[in-house]
Amino acid sequence: MIKVVLDKKANKMSAAQDSIGVVVLEPNKQLLDKLCAFAQKVWGQYEVLPRQTGKELSLAAENLSVGVVVVRASFQRSSALIQNTLLDMYAAGTQILIIQDTPFRVSEATWSSFAGLHFLSDKATDEQLSNLLTMTLVRHCMPQFNKLI
């Protein structure tokens, strides 16, 4: 009987540790630090996990439930591993925030969002980044609002 109780406690602890707020995938250390700092300000109590390679993202996706992944458009398209991992994460319910650093942008003036995919120009202001991260947090904490946003 004691073994069963210990196993249940271990499962609860494991489940609590298997969830994370934000994964930032960015190979440039300076930009990675900036994006992580913004994400940490907005997501507060949730952990922000920096990742610099597709392999690191893949390992995080295998072991964690993630609220949102922040990635640059050019890096997102740089390898099949990154593309496939992001698709799998999106299918599992993770929101994807793509920072558009290519000539084609959905909009340079504001961010766009639909069905858990968010697009933000690399020319966006810090306030726009903060606002979009706030919306992803609301969608993560209150999925019932997804129909309204």
N, C-alpha and C positions, 0 to 999 in steps of 0.2 A: 504493500500500500504506500509506503513512504517513497518508493522508487517512482510510482505514478505521479505523486505530487511534485517531486523534484523535476520530472520530465515536463510536466505542465508549466512549471515556473520557467524552466529553460526555454520552452517554446515561446512563452510570452516575452521573455527578454530578447530572444532572437528576433521575433517579429518587430519589436520596437526598434532594434538596431538595423533592420533591413530597409528602412525608409529614409530618404534624404530629400532635402528641398530642391537644391539647384546644383546642376553639373554645368560647369563652364568649360567648353572645349576650345582651346585657343593655343596655337604654337608659340606666339609672341609673348614672352614672359611679362613685359610691361603692360600690354593690353589685357592679358590674363588677370594680372593683379588688380587693374582698374575695374574690370567687369565683376570680379569676385567681391571687391569692396562695395560696389553698388548693390549687388545681389544680397550681400550680408546685411547692409543697412535696411533694405526693404523686407527681406524674408526673416530677419531677426533671429527667432528661436530655432529656425531650421538650419541645418548644416549646408554650407556651400563647398562643393568639392571641385577643386581645380584639376583639369586634365589637359595634357599637351599632345597626346597622340591618340590615334584611332584605337590602338590596342588597349590603352588605359580606359577609354570610353567603353569598349566592348566588355572589359572585365567589370566595370561599374554596372553596366546594364544587366549582366548575368547575376549579380549579387545584390542589387538594390532596386527598390521601387523609387522612382525619381519624379518630382513634381514638374520640373522644367529643365530643358537643356538649352543653353545659350551657345550658339555657334556662328561663325562667319560663313557667308555663302560660299566664298571661294574655297575655304577649308572643308566645308561640308561636301563639296563635290570632288575633293582631292583624291579620295580612294573609295573603292567598292566596300571596304570594311566599314568606313564611317557611314556611308549611305545606307548600307544594310542594317547597321546597328541603330541608326536613327529611325529607320522605318519600323523596326521591331519595337523600339521604345514607344513610338507614336501609336502603334497598334495596341500596345499594352496600356495606353492612357496618358503617357507623358506628353506634356506640352513642349513644343519646339519653338524657340525664338531664334530667327535667322537674321543676323545683321548683314545687310546687303552692302557689300563692298565691291560690287561689279557695276559696269555701265548700266545694266538693266536693273531698275528698281521699281517696286510696286508704287512707291511714292517717296520723294525726297523731303516733302514738307511734314509728313506725319507718319505714324505707324499704322499698319493694317493688321487685321486679325480675323480669322475665321476657322472654326472647327479645331481649335487648339494649336493652330499654326499662326505664328506671329512674325511679322516682317517689320524691320526697323532699318532705316537708312544709316549708313556709317557717318552721315553728316547730321544726324539727329543731335539734339541738345541733351545735356545731362538730365534735364527735367523730363524729357520725353522717355528716356531710358528708365528713369525712376517710375514714371506713370505706368509704363507697360509692365514692368516687373511687379508693380502693385496689383495690376489687373490679373497677372498670372497667379499671384498669391491668393486673391479672392476666388478665382476659378478653382484653385487647388483645394482651398479650405471649404468652399461651399459649392460643390458641383451642381447643385440644383439651380444656381444662377447662370450656368452655362447656356441655358436656353434663352436667357434674357440679354446676355452680353453679346 
